[in-house]
């Protein structure tokens, strides 16, 4: 490899690393302050750079939040698709999807908060049509899985599928508001306890 090519590749790697750092910083700022209320200057200040320097990496604030959300969703769906393609029964599939959801919160906590708080507004623009597509895909996935679980006798036959779907969706993803990586429980441990409450309940055994 020529010295010029080696230097170019080193520069590209450094720039990619810096871009990743800036995205992580921006995600935390958007999650804590709100996307609409945050300026590019505030993101730059949090990253320790001049406001104009941020435009070396991104052309707009919208581009930043787009990359944050699309990266999170691409990663989430890749892992969901792996679970869905494993040929498991409905109950085990549900358990693994919940685990992957909490792992995603562990990896992308700030992005999940942004997704919850900002996606309704952002989805009004054509650039963020994929947010609406993800909501629809998510609802179909859970609806089909719950219906399959009923047919397999893995879940109760009297389940209100739309209501159960909303319960699962809301109670899993709200964890992003309090979960912190490196805390008392790992993502897998939170998922295990959550599944215990969902599948077994919190009532003490009789007798």
C-alpha positions as CSV (number, residue, x, y, z in Angstrom):
1,X,0.0,0.0,0.0
2,X,1.4,3.4,-0.9
3,X,1.9,6.0,1.8
4,X,-0.6,8.3,0.1
5,X,-3.3,5.6,0.1
6,X,-2.5,4.6,3.7
7,X,-2.8,8.2,4.8
8,X,-6.1,8.6,2.9
9,X,-7.6,5.5,4.5
10,X,-6.4,6.7,8.0
11,X,-8.1,10.0,7.4
12,X,-11.3,8.3,6.3
13,X,-11.3,6.1,9.4
14,X,-10.7,9.0,11.7
15,X,-13.5,11.0,10.1
16,X,-15.9,8.1,10.4
17,X,-15.0,7.7,14.0
18,X,-15.5,11.4,14.7
19,X,-18.9,11.2,12.8
20,X,-20.0,8.4,15.1
21,X,-19.0,10.4,18.2
22,X,-20.9,13.4,16.9
23,X,-24.0,11.3,16.3
24,X,-23.9,9.9,19.8
25,X,-23.5,13.4,21.3
26,X,-26.3,14.8,19.1
27,X,-28.6,11.9,20.1
28,X,-28.1,12.6,23.8
29,X,-28.8,16.3,23.3
30,X,-31.9,15.7,21.2
31,X,-33.2,13.1,23.7
32,X,-32.7,15.4,26.7
33,X,-33.8,18.8,25.2
34,X,-36.1,17.8,22.4
35,X,-35.2,17.8,18.7
36,X,-37.2,21.0,17.8
37,X,-35.8,22.9,20.7
38,X,-32.2,22.1,20.0
39,X,-30.0,24.2,17.7
40,X,-27.0,23.0,15.7
41,X,-24.9,25.4,17.9
42,X,-26.0,23.5,21.0
43,X,-25.1,20.2,19.5
44,X,-21.7,21.6,18.5
45,X,-21.2,23.0,22.0
46,X,-21.9,19.6,23.5
47,X,-19.4,18.0,21.1
48,X,-16.8,20.7,21.9
49,X,-16.5,22.1,18.4
50,X,-17.5,25.3,16.6
51,X,-21.0,25.4,15.1
52,X,-19.7,25.7,11.6
53,X,-17.4,22.6,12.0
54,X,-20.5,20.4,12.4
55,X,-21.4,21.1,8.8
56,X,-18.2,19.4,7.8
57,X,-19.9,16.2,8.7
58,X,-23.6,16.9,8.3
59,X,-25.5,19.3,6.0
60,X,-28.3,20.0,8.5
61,X,-29.8,19.1,11.8
62,X,-32.4,17.1,10.0
63,X,-29.6,14.9,8.4
64,X,-28.3,14.2,11.9
65,X,-31.6,13.0,13.4
66,X,-32.3,11.1,10.2
67,X,-29.1,9.1,10.6
68,X,-29.7,8.6,14.3
69,X,-33.1,7.1,13.7
70,X,-32.4,5.1,10.6
71,X,-29.3,3.5,12.1
72,X,-31.4,2.5,15.2
73,X,-34.2,1.1,13.1
74,X,-32.0,-0.7,10.6
75,X,-30.2,-2.4,13.5
76,X,-33.4,-3.3,15.3
77,X,-35.1,-4.8,12.2
78,X,-32.0,-6.8,11.3
79,X,-32.1,-8.5,14.7
80,X,-35.9,-8.9,14.6
81,X,-35.7,-10.5,11.2
82,X,-33.1,-13.0,12.5
83,X,-35.5,-14.0,15.3
84,X,-38.5,-14.2,13.0
85,X,-36.5,-16.4,10.5
86,X,-35.4,-18.9,13.1
87,X,-38.5,-21.1,12.9
88,X,-39.3,-20.9,16.6
89,X,-42.7,-21.3,18.2
90,X,-44.7,-18.3,19.0
91,X,-43.9,-18.1,22.7
92,X,-40.1,-18.4,22.2
93,X,-40.3,-16.0,19.3
94,X,-42.0,-13.5,21.6
95,X,-39.4,-14.0,24.3
96,X,-36.5,-13.4,21.9
97,X,-38.1,-10.3,20.4
98,X,-38.6,-8.8,23.8
99,X,-34.9,-9.6,24.6
100,X,-33.8,-8.0,21.4
101,X,-35.9,-4.9,22.1
102,X,-34.2,-4.4,25.5
103,X,-30.8,-5.0,23.9
104,X,-31.7,-2.3,21.4
105,X,-32.5,0.1,24.2
106,X,-29.1,-0.7,25.7
107,X,-27.3,0.1,22.4
108,X,-29.5,3.0,21.2
109,X,-31.1,4.4,24.3
110,X,-31.1,8.1,23.2
111,X,-32.3,7.2,19.7
112,X,-35.2,5.3,21.2
113,X,-36.2,8.3,23.3
114,X,-36.1,10.5,20.2
115,X,-38.1,7.9,18.3
116,X,-40.8,7.9,21.0
117,X,-40.9,11.7,21.4
118,X,-40.3,13.0,17.9
119,X,-41.3,10.5,15.3
120,X,-45.0,11.6,15.1
121,X,-43.9,15.1,14.1
122,X,-40.9,14.0,12.0
123,X,-43.0,11.5,10.0
124,X,-45.0,14.3,8.5
125,X,-42.1,15.0,6.2
126,X,-41.4,12.8,3.2
127,X,-37.8,12.2,4.3
128,X,-39.1,10.3,7.3
129,X,-41.7,8.2,5.7
130,X,-39.8,5.2,6.9
131,X,-41.0,5.9,10.4
132,X,-44.6,5.3,9.4
133,X,-43.6,2.2,7.6
134,X,-41.8,0.9,10.7
135,X,-44.9,1.5,12.9
136,X,-47.0,-0.5,10.4
137,X,-44.5,-3.2,10.2
138,X,-44.2,-3.4,14.0
139,X,-48.0,-3.7,14.4
140,X,-48.2,-6.4,11.8
141,X,-45.4,-8.4,13.3
142,X,-46.9,-8.5,16.8
143,X,-50.4,-9.0,15.5
144,X,-49.4,-12.0,13.4
145,X,-47.3,-13.4,16.2
146,X,-50.0,-13.2,18.8
147,X,-52.5,-14.7,16.4
148,X,-50.1,-17.6,15.7
149,X,-49.6,-18.0,19.5
150,X,-53.3,-18.4,20.0
151,X,-53.5,-21.0,17.2
152,X,-50.5,-22.9,18.7
153,X,-52.2,-22.8,22.1
154,X,-49.2,-20.9,23.5
155,X,-51.3,-17.9,24.4
156,X,-54.8,-17.6,25.8
157,X,-57.6,-17.9,23.2
158,X,-59.4,-14.8,24.6
159,X,-56.6,-12.4,24.0
160,X,-57.6,-8.9,22.8
161,X,-54.8,-8.9,20.2
162,X,-54.8,-5.1,19.5
163,X,-54.7,-4.3,23.2
164,X,-52.0,-6.8,24.0
165,X,-49.9,-5.4,21.1
166,X,-50.2,-1.9,22.5
167,X,-49.4,-3.1,26.0
168,X,-46.2,-4.9,24.8
169,X,-45.2,-1.9,22.6
170,X,-45.6,0.7,25.3
171,X,-44.3,-1.1,28.3
172,X,-41.1,-2.3,26.5
173,X,-40.1,1.0,24.9
174,X,-40.9,3.2,27.8
175,X,-37.9,1.6,29.5
176,X,-35.7,3.9,27.5
177,X,-36.8,6.7,29.8
178,X,-35.2,5.1,32.9
179,X,-32.8,2.4,31.7
180,X,-29.1,3.2,31.8
181,X,-26.4,0.9,30.4
182,X,-24.1,-0.3,33.2
183,X,-26.9,0.0,35.8
184,X,-28.1,-2.5,38.4
185,X,-29.6,-4.8,35.8
186,X,-28.4,-5.7,32.3
187,X,-30.7,-5.5,29.3
188,X,-31.1,-9.2,29.3
189,X,-31.9,-9.3,33.0
190,X,-34.5,-6.5,32.6
191,X,-36.0,-8.5,29.7
192,X,-36.1,-11.7,31.8
193,X,-38.0,-10.0,34.6
194,X,-40.3,-8.3,32.3
195,X,-41.2,-11.5,30.5
196,X,-41.8,-13.1,33.9
197,X,-44.4,-10.5,34.7
198,X,-46.0,-10.6,31.3
199,X,-46.2,-14.4,31.0
200,X,-46.6,-15.5,34.6
201,X,-48.1,-12.4,36.3
202,X,-47.3,-10.9,39.6
203,X,-49.9,-12.7,41.7
204,X,-48.5,-15.0,44.4
205,X,-49.1,-18.7,43.9
206,X,-52.1,-20.1,45.7
207,X,-51.7,-22.5,48.6
